Structure formats: structure tokens, C-alpha cells
């Protein structure tokens, strides 16, 4: 029944669960960050790249930042030369939209450590990746291939951090070690992206 419903949604409403299949080339994009600097995905060829869809008004995002979980991941992997791009696809006037100065203040106050916070006001990049939720996570390998997409972890309701499986760190660690990624596509959870 679920497969029929998903197929019907795809055929009749234009809904797609994944805009790009895991294992395919990640869509190229260029966005300006909160400091006015343009970044293209191709700028980071040869590096692992994490894309984190961000909305600081979303309770799920708040939980991951309040616990220090997201900042811990950012610091750990940027220290290992992973590029971490937080992308805000909230449209002006909608939840999660902030001016560049406000976004920088929030990033500083939270002790967040992404490589850059990118502004996607039109939602073009979010739609290219079919970003559905905040957070919605994507991992791209040094060859530009999407190797993971979905939830940050297996605990939508929160839980003991010692018992939670983090899909992003698992994907990065496995790929860096030359191993197969056990879960390369999962269902994202969180607030809807406010296009």
C-alpha cells in the first residue's frame, strides 16, 4: 500500500522523495554565504562535503544545537578537512530566514563551526537536492558523488546520545576508511523546509 501511495504522489502531485539518487553526481550549485562570498560545489572538488539544511526556528534543529551534537560533528570533521556547508533555504518572511548579520550572530552564539552558512532564498538548491526537512543531511565524496542522504541519525524523538546511531559520521568514517556505507539513504526527519 505504501508503494502505491508514493507512486501516486509522484505521478499526480510532482512529489519526489529524492531528486538525485545516492551514488549519482551531486548537483552543482553556487550560493553566497552570510559574509557575501560565493561558493560553488566544484570549488571543493577533492574534498568530502557535508550539506546540512538549516532552520534555527525548527525544534529538531534546536535540539541538535542545544545538545552540542551538530557543533561537535562540524568541529570533528572540519578538523579532518571535510567541508561543512549549512544551507538556509527559508524564503524571506518565513521561519528560519535571517539577514546575513543575524545568521552570523546566531552561528557565533551557538559556537557552530561550519565552513560556511549559505543563503538559498529562492530555494533553488534545496529543490535541486529535494531537501525536505531541517535538518536534512547530504554527504558528497571527493569525486563529487552523493554517498549519503537523509536523517542525521536514527533518533527522531531524541534519545541517549550513547545509543543513537549517527548516519552522517558513519557514512564519512566508512567512506574515508574505504568501506561500504551500511545506510546510504535514510528517511529524513524534522521540520519541513520553509520554501
C-alpha positions in Angstrom: 0.0 0.0 0.0 2.8 2.4 0.9 4.5 1.9 -2.5 1.2 2.6 -4.3 0.7 5.8 -2.3 4.3 7.0 -3.0 3.8 6.2 -6.7 0.5 8.1 -6.8 2.1 11.1 -5.1 4.9 11.1 -7.6 2.6 10.8 -10.6 -0.1 13.2 -9.6 1.5 15.9 -7.4 5.0 16.1 -8.7 6.3 14.8 -5.4 9.7 13.1 -5.5 11.4 11.6 -2.4 14.9 12.0 -3.9 15.9 14.5 -6.6 19.2 12.7 -7.1 19.9 9.1 -6.4 22.6 8.2 -3.9 25.6 7.1 -5.9 25.0 9.7 -8.6 26.8 13.0 -9.2 25.8 15.7 -6.7 24.1 18.7 -8.4 26.4 21.6 -8.9 25.4 24.9 -7.3 26.7 28.4 -6.4 25.4 30.2 -3.4 26.5 33.3 -1.4 27.4 32.9 2.2 26.5 35.1 5.2 29.7 37.1 4.6 28.9 37.8 1.0 31.3 35.3 -0.5 30.2 33.0 -3.3 30.8 29.2 -3.0 30.4 26.6 -5.7 30.3 22.9 -5.0 33.0 22.5 -7.6 35.3 24.7 -5.5 35.6 21.8 -3.1 36.4 19.0 -5.6 38.8 16.6 -4.0 37.3 17.1 -0.5 34.4 15.5 1.3 31.5 17.9 1.6 28.6 17.7 4.1 25.4 19.7 3.3 23.2 20.5 6.3 19.8 22.0 5.7 19.3 24.6 8.5 16.5 26.4 10.2 17.3 27.7 13.7 13.5 28.1 14.3 12.9 24.4 14.0 12.7 22.4 17.3 14.6 19.5 15.8 17.5 21.8 14.8 17.3 23.5 18.2 17.7 20.1 19.8 20.8 19.2 17.9 22.4 22.5 18.5 21.3 22.8 22.2 22.9 19.5 22.9 26.1 20.5 21.1 25.7 17.5 18.8 25.7 19.4 15.5 28.6 21.7 16.5 30.6 18.6 17.7 30.2 17.0 14.3 31.1 20.2 12.5 34.3 20.7 14.5 35.3 17.0 14.3 35.0 16.7 10.6 36.2 20.2 9.5 39.3 19.3 11.6 39.6 16.4 9.2 39.4 18.7 6.2 35.8 17.9 5.5 33.9 21.0 4.1 30.7 21.6 6.0 28.1 23.8 4.3 25.0 24.8 6.3 22.3 25.8 3.8 19.3 28.0 4.7 16.5 27.6 2.1 13.9 29.5 4.1 12.2 32.2 2.0 12.2 35.8 3.2 9.5 36.3 5.7 9.3 32.6 6.6 10.6 30.7 9.7 14.3 30.3 9.7 15.1 33.2 7.4 17.6 35.7 8.8 19.6 38.5 7.4 23.3 37.6 6.9 24.2 39.7 10.0 21.6 37.9 12.2 22.7 34.5 10.8 26.3 35.3 11.7 25.2 36.3 15.2 23.3 33.0 15.7 26.3 31.0 14.4 28.6 32.7 16.8 26.3 32.5 19.8 25.8 28.7 19.3 29.5 28.1 18.8 28.7 26.5 15.4 31.6 25.7 13.2 30.5 25.1 9.6 32.8 26.1 6.7 30.1 28.5 5.6 26.4 29.2 6.1 24.9 29.6 2.6 21.8 31.5 1.7 19.3 29.8 -0.7 16.5 32.4 -0.5 14.9 31.2 -3.8 15.0 27.5 -2.7 16.6 26.6 -6.0 19.4 24.5 -4.4 17.1 22.9 -1.8 14.8 21.8 -4.6 17.7 20.5 -6.7 18.6 18.2 -3.8 14.9 17.6 -2.8 15.8 18.8 0.7 12.6 18.1 2.7 13.4 18.8 6.3 15.7 20.6 8.7 18.0 19.0 9.4 18.3 17.1 6.1 21.9 15.9 5.5 23.9 15.0 2.4 27.4 13.7 2.1 29.5 14.1 -1.1 32.7 12.3 -1.7 35.9 13.9 -3.2 34.8 12.7 -6.6 31.6 14.7 -6.4 29.4 11.7 -5.9 26.5 11.8 -3.4 27.3 9.0 -1.0 24.7 9.6 1.7 21.4 11.5 2.1 18.7 11.5 4.8 18.5 11.9 8.5 21.3 13.0 10.8 20.7 9.9 13.0 18.2 7.2 13.8 16.5 9.0 16.7 13.8 11.4 15.5 12.5 11.8 19.1 15.9 12.2 20.6 17.5 9.8 23.0 20.6 8.8 24.8 23.5 10.0 22.7 25.4 6.9 23.6 22.7 4.8 22.0 21.9 6.9 18.9 23.4 5.8 15.5 24.7 8.9 13.7 24.3 8.3 9.9 26.5 11.2 8.9 29.5 10.2 10.9 29.0 6.6 10.0 29.0 7.5 6.2 32.0 9.7 6.5 34.0 7.2 8.6 33.2 4.3 6.4 34.0 6.1 3.1 37.2 7.5 4.5 38.3 4.0 5.5 37.4 2.7 2.1 34.5 0.6 3.4 30.9 0.3 2.2 28.4 2.6 3.8 25.8 0.5 5.6 22.9 3.0 5.4 23.5 5.3 2.4 19.9 6.6 2.1 17.5 7.1 5.0 14.3 9.0 5.6 15.0 12.5 6.8 13.1 13.9 9.8 12.5 17.3 11.2 10.5 20.5 10.2 9.6 21.0 6.6 11.9 23.3 4.7 10.2 26.7 4.5 10.4 27.4 0.8 
